[in-house]
Amino acid sequence: MSIRAVHNEALLVTELIAGSEKALAALFNAYHHQLVAYVLTVIPSQEMAIEIVQDVYVKLWMSRDELHKVDKF
């Protein structure tokens, strides 16, 4: 992963903490396929895997105030 990508991810997380829905959408678009693929290694149902990943992002959004500023990604 490039330094630029790491910086961009850290910036997105910082913006997410500040309440940016665009940052949440960007993180979702960047990682949801990989996360679904990972969940499918544990749960054989694609529908359930997709739902689990969506739940993770909902919980991430709901608990964004509890996240800390990102110094290293």
Secondary structure, 3 states (H helix, E strand, C coil): CCHHHHHHHHHHHHHHHCCCHHHHHHHHHHHHHHHHHHHHCCCCCHHHHHHHHHHHHHHHHHCHHHCCCCCCC
